[in-house]
Amino acid sequence: MRLGAQWRAWAAGIAICLVACLTLWDTMWAQAGSSGLQRTVTRAMAGRNGTAVVVDVHSGQILAAHRLDVAARRLVRPGSSIKTFTLLALLDAGKVDANTSLVCKRPLTVGGHRLDCPHPVTRQPLDPPAALAYSCNFYFTHVATRLTPEQLRAGFIHEGFTSITGLAGNEAAGTVELAQNLEQLELEAIGEWGIEVTPLELLRAYRNLAVRVSGNGDVKFALVVAGLEGSAAYGMGHLAQPDSAMKVAAKTGTALSDEGAWTHAWLAGYAPANHPEIALVVFLEKGRGGVDAANVAREIFAAYARSRAGVSRDTDKDAAR
């Protein structure tokens, strides 16, 4: 019996070692394969305060990162990058559908905050995808009042904005407050009150979206996807689209700060848009707006597009041999 126990312990030890070795090998292989992407992330973030992280959509593994400690610990308002999940909450609750359209009416002030929309002036009604693409504050503050404070908070919690991701050690967890009046509800819906997230939490939420893209026939979810693709194609996130055949889906965010008279900049998204392989978050301390983060994201997406094109050419050469 003693020999049998020793054998089982030995076998268990060997199994643990094999798992550890395979995990280490996978990590080393991923790091080697993404070294070019890492160099691009480091270069794109040079001289900037903040963080940028790229993950593999399928495995969730980090492919490249700048200041992972900031991504794991920095808690800040998400600004308009949260509108994607406000729209999901509205769609899931049946409060909006494909026909819910509004004309954007400037100016807009909520709770003492001047929140005029920065998108091009349009007299045409905006439907959900266009409202998300243009990041229309007027649209989202108005339709958000169709939700109860409990519904909005539950939607954000469901997306993981109060729980750590496991992507880094010593992570902070975000907070989502319960709005006490309509103004707080409107501001929370656009990420300007009552919610603080880490960059890793936002990255996980967009990665989860990316996982759902391929083969998803949900009509409601398709409205969100169309909005994110429209953002990169013609909307407020268009500067994140690289000059390549690879299309991206992305959402910008400009967040007010309680620390001073400045804003922080966000960009979160994934690529390729129709069959996501990577998800990305960029957070810039004191960024002038989402446009700053979009410029950084474009460099990273462009580098990934070039690497994909290189792999494709190598594959074609091998097939021709």
Buried (B, 14 or more C-beta within 10 A) or exposed (E): EEEEEEEEEEEEEEEEEEEEEEEEEEEEEBBEEBEBBBEBBEEBBEEBEBBBBBBBBEEBBBBBBBBBEBBBBBBBBBBBBBBBBBBBBBBBBEBBEBEBBBEBEEEBEBEEBEBEBBBEEEEEBBBBBBBBBBBBBBBBBBBBBEBBBEBBBBBBEBBBBBEBBEBBEEBBBBEBBBBEEBBBBBBBBBBBBBBBBBBBBBBBBBBBBBBEBEEEEEEBBBBBBBBBBBBBBBBBBBBBBBEBEBBBBBBBBBBBEEEEEEBBBBBBBBBBBEEBBBBBBBBBBBBEBBBBBBBBBBBBBBBBBBBBEEEEEEEEEEEEE
